Amino acid sequence: MAGVQVTLSGPFKGINGNPPQNYTATTDANGEFTLTGLPTGQYSASVVSPSGWLVQPPNFQHVTVSDTAGSPDLYEATPSPLPLTASMVFDKTSYHAGDTANVTLTLTNTSVNPLYGIVEECDPAGEDGELIGVGNGWDQFDAPGITVPANQTLTYHLSEIVPVEEAGDITGKYGAGCEFGPFSDGGLDTVFASTVATILPPDIPTTNFVAKLVDDDPHGFGIPNLQLRDPASQDVVAGGFFGFGTGSPITVAQGTWNIAMSWFGSSGWQLAPGQPTTLDTTTLTPGQTVTIHVVPTTPDLAPPTPPATYVLPHPGIRH
């Protein structure tokens, strides 16, 4: 695409470094642009999109300029408004809590141009009783996303375990509501698709316990939220998107589940050394307290060592 203005701003040198400078170029007939004389470092990228188009900078607007030649950065242009339609449908009208819900997704590109970088965001409101888009097959919609060819329809068969805890949702429903679109300028130009089924009580053995989370770093602060995930599919079986915190009562299907950090607000944390990475809920008694130890991924700095005591020499003694 010719005539597109691209600006790199940087390099970033920290709070006390030099302020970032702007370097701007315009694409030629081949869609290429060249910037010279840039100091090496990390830059943010921005694009003035032509009318009727979204332009997606590489790596979500971050560009690294090095002193050696590298592969070119690819910016993807997508028509706007988005010429995409989406539909979702569950394979059943009802699921028992703990079942695997299978959903068929269709995406249709109604334009003569390919659509690049299509990603998903499911359950954007973070509500109970909602599929969150992390089960079998959903990872292909992680960045950089998929390409939907021009005038074509793509069909995906996806799934996610219905957490047992969703059986208590007051609506009695299990829904899937997802937005699909390309990342552009920090936002999403999206289309929406949804489907809904009834949640029935679990027909498998369940158990409940209380989680007690402990930070083993003596200088740490705060505690992350955790999830329980299926070892095979990495579906969340307890905790949802936000995870469960210390003191939380958890109801979950009986089985052996991976202990993992939640996706929300728990980056920078990990399980403590020696902490089991799985939890066998078949061995728990109802209401049992389970202690889980965590530490920051980058331990906090220890307080400074106090200065050593200096003893004055005895009068009359030369040193």
Disulfide bonds with the S-S distance in Angstrom:
Cys122-Cys178 2.02
